[in-house]
Amino acid sequence: MAFESLSEKIQAAFQKLTSKGYLTEADVRSAMKEVKMALLEADVNYKVVKDFVKAVEERAVGAEVMKSLTPGQAVIKIVNEEMIRMMGGDGIELALLPRNEITVYMMVGLQGAGKTTTAAKLAALLQKKKDRKPVLVACDIYRPAAIEQLKVNGEKLGIPVYSPGSDIKPPRIAEMAMEEARAKGYNLVILDTAGRLHIDEQMMDELKQIRDTVPLTQTILVLDAMTGQDAVNVAQSFDQQIGVDGVILTKLDSDTRGGAALSVQAVTGKPIFYAGMGEKLTDLEVFSAQRMANRILGMGDILSLIERAEALEMDDAKTEETLRKIRKSEFDLEDFLEQMQQLKKMGSISELLSFLPGVGKQLRGAELPDDKSLGKIEAIIRSMTLKERRRPEILNGSRKKRIAAGSGTSVMEVNRLLKQFEESRKMMKQMTGKMGKKKGNKIPFNLPF
């Protein structure tokens, strides 16, 4: 999960504040010292951290906060607002020309940042969300694997890839791609350029030549969020030498040093357009500073979870029937297996839990299926008869032995699954009850954990 370690440390620091009915300046400064250390450990830029802590402390030690009935919550609200400001706020989108014109994006970045995959993800997203007709252009002639990867991704998505060969210079390929787009009616051209292991003069010169050859709408820098502060340094270098309009962060689903997301806008002034949240070609999300701050502070991100569920285009009637079964305690292993299939499409369990406010804490120590065990769980359920799936209470010792043998597992693992299922059923009933009480609240998803 993105920022799991950072989130835990910040939430622990604020737990001390929320447990007190009255706060002193010393309480606030002590909590912010812990927050400062957590941010630095996450590789957030030192100056950004310093400015952030100063801004929070100046607001948090005011009379309005100190005299609040819930001073701890008032401080967290200030932290949330300052964190959103630090990440650049929301509402900044990629520039798109009218559909009768050709929008051209040049994707730039170092080798290994995920540029080629991100180009395909972006093409797919804009094709679906903005009704564009894209073409991917292979301008990385130095790595045959990059051209092949772009072609494979394009084929999977049903998006054409323009690749005239590795013996043509990239600026000329970009120029020819524009001619191709005009001839075939493409209104979105995405140039996948070459990256190297480090910034060098040759790479920058080539990017400048492409920039001067075709009418770029925007230059988009792809950064690996796992590289932390180095990502910010890379952003500064690219912007100084060729000019960058914004950033797409990749690998933000990892918890390894997440500081780039919190630093890049504050240091470079460049907005983060999108975030790569997984390896699937659909795992590209609009970057929202507010949602990211909410998740770091343990407030959850229900909107992102709903958007993922809605993207699966689940059948409303089927969803309502599942919710009815949960409420009536009729939810069985057959339903559990079906929901497991939907869950795998939405992402990893740990990632989905991060969207739910407070649920991560509640589930700590609970015996729940992790991402690696999903296949094993599926094998166990498929080894049961239909009657056993619908009435798991009939599973006695001999039945469990047969199921374990059929699924290549042990009786202990079968028992563990049944325990997990019971815990899941209870939790789902509680969550459905709480969320369903709110007027007009429709739950477009079910989570089998």
Buried (B, 14 or more C-beta within 10 A) or exposed (E): BBBBBBBBBBBEBBEBBBEEEEBEEEBBEBBBEBBBEBBBEBBBBEEBBEBBBEBBBEBBBEEEBBEBEEBBBBBBBBBBBBBBBBBBEBEBEBEBEEEEEBBBBBBBBBBEBBBBBBBBBBBBBBBEEBEBBBBBBBBBBBBEEBBBBBBEBBEEBEBBBBBBEEEBBBBBBBBBBBEBBEEEEBBBBBBBBBBBEEBEEEBBEBBBBBBEBBEBBBBBBBBBBBBBBBBBBBBBBBBEBBEBBBBBBBBBBBBBBBBBBBBBBBBBEBBBBBBBBBEEBBBBBBBBBBBBBBBBBBBBBBEBBBBBBEEEEBEEEEBEEBBEBBBEEEBBBBBBBBBBEBBBEBBBBBBBBBBBBEBBEEBEEEEBBEEEBBEBBBBBBEBBEEEBBBEBEEBEEEBBEBBBEEBEBEBEBBEBBBEBBEBBBEBBBEBBEEEBEEEEEEBBBBBBB
